[in-house]
């Protein structure tokens, strides 16, 4: 399986389903303004440990 890297211009990211760990590239998305995590087994404590994304304006955890 090939490693997938997101485009640096990515502005919105929504993940649905179990996410074992945060990808290493997550903190290097300079244009990410919206993040939605649905049913990822993330609680507030794990969410606060996410790498900081400077442009992030809106984030939501569902489930």
CNS distance restraints for C-alpha pairs under 8 A (distance, minus, plus):
assign (resid   5 and name CA) (resid  25 and name CA) 7.20 0.50 0.50
assign (resid   6 and name CA) (resid  10 and name CA) 7.01 0.50 0.50
assign (resid   6 and name CA) (resid  25 and name CA) 7.87 0.50 0.50
assign (resid   8 and name CA) (resid  28 and name CA) 7.84 0.50 0.50
assign (resid   8 and name CA) (resid  29 and name CA) 5.65 0.50 0.50
assign (resid   8 and name CA) (resid  30 and name CA) 6.74 0.50 0.50
assign (resid   8 and name CA) (resid  31 and name CA) 7.03 0.50 0.50
assign (resid   9 and name CA) (resid  29 and name CA) 7.47 0.50 0.50
assign (resid   9 and name CA) (resid  30 and name CA) 7.42 0.50 0.50
assign (resid   9 and name CA) (resid  31 and name CA) 5.69 0.50 0.50
assign (resid   9 and name CA) (resid  32 and name CA) 7.67 0.50 0.50
assign (resid  10 and name CA) (resid  29 and name CA) 6.89 0.50 0.50
assign (resid  10 and name CA) (resid  31 and name CA) 5.99 0.50 0.50
assign (resid  10 and name CA) (resid  32 and name CA) 5.77 0.50 0.50
assign (resid  11 and name CA) (resid  31 and name CA) 5.15 0.50 0.50
assign (resid  11 and name CA) (resid  32 and name CA) 4.02 0.50 0.50
assign (resid  11 and name CA) (resid  33 and name CA) 5.35 0.50 0.50
assign (resid  11 and name CA) (resid  34 and name CA) 6.52 0.50 0.50
assign (resid  12 and name CA) (resid  32 and name CA) 5.77 0.50 0.50
assign (resid  12 and name CA) (resid  33 and name CA) 6.11 0.50 0.50
assign (resid  12 and name CA) (resid  34 and name CA) 4.73 0.50 0.50
assign (resid  12 and name CA) (resid  35 and name CA) 6.04 0.50 0.50
assign (resid  13 and name CA) (resid  32 and name CA) 7.46 0.50 0.50
assign (resid  13 and name CA) (resid  34 and name CA) 6.33 0.50 0.50
assign (resid  13 and name CA) (resid  35 and name CA) 5.04 0.50 0.50
assign (resid  13 and name CA) (resid  36 and name CA) 6.39 0.50 0.50
assign (resid  14 and name CA) (resid  35 and name CA) 5.85 0.50 0.50
assign (resid  14 and name CA) (resid  36 and name CA) 4.59 0.50 0.50
assign (resid  14 and name CA) (resid  37 and name CA) 5.89 0.50 0.50
assign (resid  14 and name CA) (resid  38 and name CA) 7.58 0.50 0.50
assign (resid  15 and name CA) (resid  19 and name CA) 7.81 0.50 0.50
assign (resid  15 and name CA) (resid  36 and name CA) 6.34 0.50 0.50
assign (resid  15 and name CA) (resid  37 and name CA) 5.03 0.50 0.50
assign (resid  15 and name CA) (resid  38 and name CA) 6.05 0.50 0.50
assign (resid  15 and name CA) (resid  40 and name CA) 7.60 0.50 0.50
assign (resid  16 and name CA) (resid  37 and name CA) 6.23 0.50 0.50
assign (resid  16 and name CA) (resid  38 and name CA) 4.63 0.50 0.50
assign (resid  16 and name CA) (resid  39 and name CA) 6.02 0.50 0.50
assign (resid  16 and name CA) (resid  40 and name CA) 6.60 0.50 0.50
assign (resid  17 and name CA) (resid  38 and name CA) 6.30 0.50 0.50
assign (resid  17 and name CA) (resid  39 and name CA) 5.15 0.50 0.50
assign (resid  17 and name CA) (resid  40 and name CA) 5.15 0.50 0.50
assign (resid  18 and name CA) (resid  39 and name CA) 6.41 0.50 0.50
assign (resid  18 and name CA) (resid  40 and name CA) 4.30 0.50 0.50
assign (resid  18 and name CA) (resid  41 and name CA) 6.44 0.50 0.50
assign (resid  19 and name CA) (resid  40 and name CA) 5.33 0.50 0.50
assign (resid  19 and name CA) (resid  41 and name CA) 7.53 0.50 0.50
assign (resid  22 and name CA) (resid  26 and name CA) 6.82 0.50 0.50
assign (resid  22 and name CA) (resid  50 and name CA) 7.52 0.50 0.50
assign (resid  25 and name CA) (resid  29 and name CA) 7.18 0.50 0.50
assign (resid  26 and name CA) (resid  51 and name CA) 6.99 0.50 0.50
assign (resid  26 and name CA) (resid  53 and name CA) 7.94 0.50 0.50
assign (resid  27 and name CA) (resid  50 and name CA) 8.00 0.50 0.50
assign (resid  27 and name CA) (resid  51 and name CA) 5.02 0.50 0.50
assign (resid  27 and name CA) (resid  52 and name CA) 5.94 0.50 0.50
assign (resid  27 and name CA) (resid  53 and name CA) 5.60 0.50 0.50
assign (resid  28 and name CA) (resid  53 and name CA) 7.20 0.50 0.50
assign (resid  29 and name CA) (resid  53 and name CA) 6.74 0.50 0.50
assign (resid  30 and name CA) (resid  53 and name CA) 6.79 0.50 0.50
assign (resid  30 and name CA) (resid  54 and name CA) 6.77 0.50 0.50
assign (resid  30 and name CA) (resid  55 and name CA) 6.39 0.50 0.50
assign (resid  31 and name CA) (resid  55 and name CA) 5.87 0.50 0.50
assign (resid  31 and name CA) (resid  56 and name CA) 7.80 0.50 0.50
assign (resid  32 and name CA) (resid  53 and name CA) 7.07 0.50 0.50
assign (resid  32 and name CA) (resid  55 and name CA) 5.83 0.50 0.50
assign (resid  32 and name CA) (resid  56 and name CA) 5.61 0.50 0.50
assign (resid  33 and name CA) (resid  55 and name CA) 5.28 0.50 0.50
assign (resid  33 and name CA) (resid  56 and name CA) 3.97 0.50 0.50
assign (resid  33 and name CA) (resid  57 and name CA) 5.09 0.50 0.50
assign (resid  33 and name CA) (resid  58 and name CA) 6.29 0.50 0.50
assign (resid  34 and name CA) (resid  56 and name CA) 5.92 0.50 0.50
assign (resid  34 and name CA) (resid  57 and name CA) 6.18 0.50 0.50
assign (resid  34 and name CA) (resid  58 and name CA) 4.80 0.50 0.50
assign (resid  34 and name CA) (resid  59 and name CA) 5.71 0.50 0.50
assign (resid  35 and name CA) (resid  56 and name CA) 7.54 0.50 0.50
assign (resid  35 and name CA) (resid  58 and name CA) 6.39 0.50 0.50
assign (resid  35 and name CA) (resid  59 and name CA) 4.64 0.50 0.50
assign (resid  35 and name CA) (resid  60 and name CA) 6.44 0.50 0.50
assign (resid  36 and name CA) (resid  59 and name CA) 5.66 0.50 0.50
assign (resid  36 and name CA) (resid  60 and name CA) 4.83 0.50 0.50
assign (resid  36 and name CA) (resid  61 and name CA) 6.02 0.50 0.50
assign (resid  36 and name CA) (resid  62 and name CA) 7.66 0.50 0.50
assign (resid  37 and name CA) (resid  42 and name CA) 7.80 0.50 0.50
assign (resid  37 and name CA) (resid  60 and name CA) 6.27 0.50 0.50
assign (resid  37 and name CA) (resid  61 and name CA) 4.87 0.50 0.50
assign (resid  37 and name CA) (resid  62 and name CA) 6.19 0.50 0.50
assign (resid  38 and name CA) (resid  61 and name CA) 5.96 0.50 0.50
assign (resid  38 and name CA) (resid  62 and name CA) 4.63 0.50 0.50
assign (resid  38 and name CA) (resid  63 and name CA) 5.94 0.50 0.50
assign (resid  39 and name CA) (resid  61 and name CA) 7.87 0.50 0.50
assign (resid  39 and name CA) (resid  62 and name CA) 6.05 0.50 0.50
assign (resid  39 and name CA) (resid  63 and name CA) 4.69 0.50 0.50
assign (resid  40 and name CA) (resid  63 and name CA) 7.45 0.50 0.50
assign (resid  41 and name CA) (resid  63 and name CA) 7.45 0.50 0.50
assign (resid  42 and name CA) (resid  46 and name CA) 5.84 0.50 0.50
assign (resid  42 and name CA) (resid  47 and name CA) 6.27 0.50 0.50
assign (resid  42 and name CA) (resid  61 and name CA) 7.28 0.50 0.50
assign (resid  43 and name CA) (resid  47 and name CA) 6.15 0.50 0.50
assign (resid  43 and name CA) (resid  61 and name CA) 7.88 0.50 0.50
assign (resid  44 and name CA) (resid  48 and name CA) 6.15 0.50 0.50
assign (resid  45 and name CA) (resid  49 and name CA) 6.72 0.50 0.50
assign (resid  46 and name CA) (resid  50 and name CA) 6.89 0.50 0.50
